[in-house]
Amino acid sequence: MQTLYTYADRLKVGDRQTTFGRTITEADLVNFAGLTGDHFPLHTDAEYARSTRFQERIAHGMLVLSYMIGLLGLEPGAVVAFYGLEDVRFRRPTVIGDTLHAQIELVALQERDDATALSTTALQVLNQRGETVLSGQLKFVLARTPST
């Protein structure tokens, strides 16, 4: 898999990446709730969730976003820093058993200084039915390839 999170001088606007998939499990919801302290019943209480419009537990939005960051294939040394998120929207619920992957496109690459550039990538997270569950933009500070 080619990553868009590599040295800035190896990229050009319009480059695209599709990640591998990840299936969301009940253990993921339980562990994320324990790790973050977010025990909102829509994520952790099956009876409560059945009484909602979703009719089943859904994954925490931040769990979905966090897992997608993990699938990006960040290249050590090339990624200087995660700079931020823009226009993130949770479009559809993600439920236990959904398999998600991300499609990413480099939409901007701005020089910061002689050593780094700021990349902006459009992110779309899709489930196994091709439905968008999350969209937004990710910004990373990327290094240039080091001189040898």
C-alpha positions, -999 to 999 in steps of 0.1 A, spaced: 0 0 0 14 34 -10 10 59 18 3 96 15 20 101 48 56 99 35 82 125 27 67 156 12 89 156 -19 76 122 -29 40 135 -32 19 155 -56 -16 170 -52 -41 144 -65 -23 114 -52 -47 89 -37 -46 60 -11 -70 33 -1 -63 17 33 -68 -19 44 -101 -26 62 -108 -31 99 -138 -48 114 -154 -32 144 -160 -56 173 -178 -56 206 -144 -57 223 -135 -25 205 -164 -6 219 -159 -20 254 -121 -13 254 -126 22 239 -152 30 266 -128 18 293 -98 36 279 -116 70 274 -142 69 301 -169 74 275 -196 50 287 -225 67 270 -252 41 268 -256 43 230 -222 26 229 -223 4 259 -259 -6 268 -276 -29 244 -311 -24 260 -308 13 259 -295 13 223 -325 -9 212 -348 19 223 -331 45 201 -334 53 164 -303 31 158 -318 0 175 -284 -13 183 -251 -1 199 -230 21 176 -193 27 177 -180 60 193 -173 85 166 -138 91 180 -132 53 179 -139 53 142 -117 83 136 -89 69 158 -89 35 140 -87 53 106 -57 73 117 -41 39 126 -47 25 91 -30 54 73 4 39 72 24 68 87 60 66 77 84 71 106 108 99 101 86 114 73 57 124 96 68 153 118 35 160 135 -2 156 133 -14 191 127 -52 189 129 -86 180 116 -111 201 96 -147 196 86 -150 162 102 -185 148 100 -199 115 112 -223 107 83 -237 73 93 -235 51 123 -209 24 125 -222 -8 142 -205 -39 155 -195 -61 126 -190 -32 101 -157 -33 82 -143 1 75 -116 14 52 -105 49 42 -100 66 9 -76 96 10 -66 122 -15 -39 148 -12 -56 181 -19 -29 205 -8 8 205 -1 22 238 13 59 245 19 65 256 55 103 259 54 133 242 38 127 210 58 89 206 60 56 210 42 20 209 54 -2 182 37 -39 184 36 -57 152 27 -94 147 21 -106 116 41 -136 95 34 -143 64 56 -166 38 40 -182 7 54 -185 -27 36 -216 -14 17 -197 15 3 -216 40 25 -196 70 38 -196 69 76 -171 97 82 -156 125 61 -132 154 67 -97 167 62 -65 157 79 -34 179 81 1 166 88 35 183 89 58 162 67 95 162 64 114 163 31 136 134 22 168 137 43 201 143 24 225 114 24 
